């Protein structure tokens, strides 16, 4: 940003607080600020929105993270499924966590979206069992269970599972139903993993735009 001594900035701690600050010293490797004032500003959704996603390949992962941050998602957990095309590793997860910080700066969000450790499909089903609204996106679902018919009420936490490019196996869908997850459709077209995740997040982030 080429900040100079005396410039005023807004910084945030990732936990919901913002601070008015002033640049006091600039060196090659660090900048020293004076904190002037603290603000508690809430830009979060009124409910917790968690996604378990079988990550796509390459740069599409970063794009997915950026958009979910902008839309207010609380947590993204990389899923390992039967047809996963990308195996999340330590370095990749750290890159995604850095992408969360950059996206938060861009959109003005002061609470960081959590990037969870890689998790198996069945482990995520079990861990989210206490979440009130549990949805699994599956293209083969009939139109009677389109997402627009299943929007959550106020303060109802939501967990969503998005599969890999090849979709879920029949066995995975059956296991999700055993854990009382609802399968949902996004229409007659097959969407890419990141497109489906962003489409669902947008429904919850801007609920007034959804036909009920």
Buried (B, 14 or more C-beta within 10 A) or exposed (E): EEEEEEBEBEEBEEEBBBBBBBBEEEEEEEBEBEEEEEEEBEEBBEBBBBBBBBBBEEEBBBBBBBBBBBBBBBBBBBBBBBEBEBEBEEEBBEEBBEBBBEBBBEBEBBBBBEBBEBBEBBBBBEBBEEBEBBBBBBBEBEEEBBBEEBBBEEEEBBBBBBBBBEBBBEEBBEBBEEBEBBBBBBEEEEBEBBBBBBBBBBBBBEBEEBEE
